[in-house]
Amino acid sequence: MYVLDADVFIQAKRLHYGMDFAPGFWSWLESEVEGDVVRSIESVYGEIADHGDDLADWVRGPGRPLFLDVDEDVVACTRDVATWVAAHPAKPFKKNAFLSGADQFVVATGLARAWTVVTQEVSAGNKGDLKIPDACKALGVPCVNTFALMRARGVRLVLPAAVDDA
């Protein structure tokens, strides 16, 4: 199973898989939910649902089954995430930002359920920032980006055969 971070949806919409020209990406996500392969969490839904755009419409409509409530096991694992954040050398405002948004719950979901986290974030390395891949690495949670997920799932984006106009 995979748990998706908000930037998976946001970057897909803004960059590679705009809803106007790549509806197959969004249909694929819907089908992966039906097959119990991908999910996201309610706090990610909250970061997207009120933006008044086509992505917000999608998450409130066909994408809604993706988003799970946070359960007691996930809440328990947020303590492990918070402990990692507290020990991190990042500035306090960065720590607060990580803990006040969906990021801590995405990582905690991966930890609690032994799921792979999917994010478009990249490691901050030694730059003093808090990024999901760094938290995942520190806590032993597998973490990949959208493209790695698609490859692992055998996704192929193929255009239909050209229709002969003759």
Secondary structure as UniProt FT lines:
FT   STRAND          2..4
FT   HELIX           6..11
FT   HELIX           12..16
FT   TURN            19..21
FT   HELIX           23..34
FT   TURN            35..36
FT   STRAND          38..41
FT   HELIX           42..48
FT   TURN            49..50
FT   HELIX           54..60
FT   TURN            61..63
FT   HELIX           64..66
FT   STRAND          67..68
FT   HELIX           72..87
FT   HELIX           92..100
FT   HELIX           103..113
FT   STRAND          116..118
FT   TURN            125..126
FT   HELIX           132..139
FT   STRAND          143..144
FT   HELIX           146..152
FT   TURN            153..154
//
